[in-house]
Amino acid sequence: MENIKTENLIIGFGKAGKTLAGDLAKHGQKVVLAERSNQMYGGTCINIGCIPSKRLLTEAERLAPDADREQAFRDIMQRKETLITALRGANLKKLTSLENVQVIDAEATFTSPHTVMLTGKDGQCEVTADRIFINTGSRSATLNVPGADGKRIYDSTGFLSLETLPRRVVIVGGGYISLEFASMYSALGSKVTILEAGDKFLAREDRDVADEMQRVLTARGVDIVLGAQTSEFREGAETTTVVTSKGDFEADAVLVGVGRRPNTETLNLDKAGVKTNERGFIVTDDQLRAGENIWAMGDVAGTPQFTYMSLDDYRIVRDQLLGDGRRQRNDRQPIATTVFTYPPLSHIGLTEQQALDQHLDVTVKRLSPMAIPKAKVLSQTDGLLKAVVDNQSGQILGATLFCAESHEIINLIKMAIDNHVPASYLKNQIFTHPTISEALNDLFA
């Protein structure tokens, strides 16, 4: 059995891990990067997350009304696969071209705080490292009900690689990932039903935003059933029946979208003295340390599950190793998020309800996309723009943008909040025309 000694061992080829590997190598440090699947170079985002899902969403929205949906679906899936294969290869080449990086396809298991056993198709090797970084990501959670392992039951990864377009899609769970797939498959031509176990649709959003999202999805042919507790998947010859407290629903394909869980089950974290919380995510301090010589980054560390947050985890760790060591997780609030529905739903900071719950003295500003010239140009006038402004300081406390191109505009508000730019500045700013960003003049007026 081979024994390898290195300065740095990175477990997982995700956004944080791969970026750290390249940076350390360019600074003359030896790095071993272990990844258990050669289909995951680059991490979730590139292979089974952001990139393929946004490519499918974009292409689905561009389909002509008279398009042959079955053929278009096969063509779209092939182009998606070509894209992620190229990106995966480019990510691998970027690291393997560096003199100080060794990539090993293997599963990692701790045997001590400094030692990890790597097991792959070529056997085992033991790696002893001065520093170890865990970047193993997360996977879709499952439902513990009869029939959950049926042949027509998929997680989000499976739904990105279906071979044929399902006529009827049932989505169990009404979270944000589910909404993206509902938008995608309804645009492709499937009849989509969302089964939400709770009594509120998008419970974390303000009611006017949630109601507008429900209206938009319903107008696109998506059925939303609230209070639907799923108890069984009953497999038939041609379809699967989803049995719920609100009745039975027939499906050609079922997406289970009930959250994600960390990939820690094979790491043997006890041997490294690494602790996990009640949900299984690795416990770290504000600088992502999980032990004296161990760090965790990305989803597995309980970081918000966005690739840009994983990248910021890399920045925090890099700052300790190659910088002044001052960056911390609590430096980066609030963060901007986007759900890529149609139109996209973007958010940062406080919602109206959260501000009311905190008894803050605020003004809530609203704007319909119908008032935005660029939205009319794009023929995308659905949605709602909202902002919460502190009455004393004039500072922006939060914003929810449910409109065309909100995923771009929300970054302007992020910068305004971070730099204490008052709402009045955006009200009076000179923006180019016609753009969605100029709507900020009217929103904050």
BELDARA-V83204 format. One record per backbone hydrogen bond with DSSP energy under -1.0 kcal/mol. CO is the residue of the C=O (numbers start at 0). NH is the residue of the N-H. If there is no record, write none. Layout:
co->(CO,CO)
nh->(NH,NH)
This chain:
co->(1,3,5,6,7,8,9,10,12,13,14,15,16,17,18,19,20,21,23,24,29,30,31,32,33,36,39,42,43,43,44,48,49,50,51,52,53,54,55,56,59,63,66,67,68,69,70,71,72,73,74,75,76,77,78,79,80,81,82,83,84,85,86,87,88,89,90,91,92,94,97,99,101,103,103,106,108,113,114,114,115,116,117,118,119,122,124,125,126,127,130,131,132,133,136,138,142,144,145,146,149,151,153,154,157,166,167,167,168,169,170,171,174,175,176,177,178,179,180,181,182,183,184,190,191,192,193,194,195,197,201,205,206,207,208,209,210,211,212,213,214,215,216,217,222,224,228,231,233,238,239,240,241,242,242,243,246,248,250,252,253,254,258,260,261,263,266,267,268,268,269,274,276,280,284,285,287,288,292,293,293,294,297,297,298,299,303,305,306,307,308,309,310,311,312,313,314,316,317,318,327,328,336,338,338,343,344,345,346,347,350,351,352,353,354,355,359,360,362,364,366,367,368,371,372,373,374,383,384,385,386,387,387,388,389,393,394,396,397,398,399,400,401,402,404,404,405,407,408,408,409,410,411,412,413,414,415,416,421,422,423,435,436,437,438,439)
nh->(125,127,129,130,31,132,33,134,41,17,18,19,20,21,22,23,24,25,28,27,7,101,9,103,11,39,42,46,47,48,50,52,53,54,55,56,57,58,59,60,62,66,68,71,72,73,74,75,76,77,78,79,80,81,82,83,84,85,86,87,88,89,90,91,92,93,94,95,96,97,100,30,32,34,105,118,116,128,110,111,126,108,124,106,122,119,117,3,115,5,8,294,10,296,262,260,144,147,232,149,152,253,255,158,160,190,251,252,192,254,194,256,178,179,180,181,182,183,184,185,186,187,189,168,222,170,224,172,227,226,204,209,210,211,212,213,214,215,216,217,218,219,221,220,193,195,244,242,240,235,250,233,248,230,231,246,243,241,239,169,153,171,140,138,263,266,109,270,271,273,272,282,279,276,287,328,295,284,131,289,290,133,300,302,301,281,305,309,310,311,312,313,314,315,316,317,318,320,321,324,330,331,346,340,344,402,338,400,336,398,354,355,356,357,359,358,361,390,388,386,384,370,371,375,376,377,379,401,366,399,364,396,397,362,393,422,389,349,387,347,385,345,383,405,407,408,409,410,411,412,413,414,415,416,417,418,420,419,424,426,427,438,439,440,442,443)
